[in-house]
Amino acid sequence: MRTLLVADMHLSSDTPEVNQGFFRYLEQTAQGADALYILGDLFDAWIGDDLLDTPHPLSAVAHDVIKRLRKLSSNGTAVHFLHGNRDFLIGERFINACQGNLLPEAQAVELQGVPVVILHGDSLCTRDEAYMAFRQQSRDPQWQAQILALPLEQRVELAKSLRMQSGDANANKAEEIMDVTHDEVVKLMARCGVSTMIHGHTHRPKVHDLTVEDVPAKRFVLGDWDNQHGWDVLIEQTPEHHAVPVLRQFALDAPP
């Protein structure tokens, strides 16, 4: 019995190696798992589910993703999604096509008997005030409705512009500003009553030891996928051992 968690694949028409590596992971690693949790930024950008009706290059990638996730779900693996900071416009049409389930932005769950809080991770980066202001705006349903009402071509250009602005802004920010705020981590874990957190977003894979209400705790940070490597967290329960989360890096051409 096992559960898998991934994040930050940033799939696009410009990432064929990562796309194929993710498909290989779904076919080889995820087959037979109880559940797969995708903790945001499945795509490098998502400009609305109507993208699926267009000849846009990302549409072909998205249809491949849907086909493979639907097959995984049909074979008995529950597929769960969280929005990331790049794909927060993924809607019910895409989720339903994958036969998946969209979760709230921070969700307390029990995975193989382990109480965990899962999230993308950007909501914890509270020292980045400019990003937090954009995040609040971009999660507003009225703002999203206005964006989705724009012509597709205009949304494509907007997504490009936002990515460029983000890259330029991040180049001038101190590294610690773009990482999570420790107090926010502890506060969320205490509120959820858990001693394990799993998230992505920061692209700083590591297992952090911390203390939450005088209890030893761990924060698992998933890495972002590149042309050679992917990352996941495995939580596996066996007759001999209680489940313990494990952060793994692996070669895209040889997933675990």
Secondary structure, 3 states (H helix, E strand, C coil): CEEEEECCCCECCCCHHHHHHHHHHHHHCCCCCCEEEECCCCECCCCCHHHHHCCCHHHHHHHHHHHHHHHHHHCCCEEEECCCCCCCCCCHHHHHHCCCEECCCEEEEEECCEEEEEECCHHHCCCCHHHHHHHHHHCCHHHHHHHHCCCHHHHHHHHHHHHHHHHHHHHCCCHHHHCCCHHHHHHHHHHHCCCEEEECCCCCCEEEEEEECCEEEEEEECCCCCCCEEEEEEEECCCCCCCCCEEEEEECCCCC
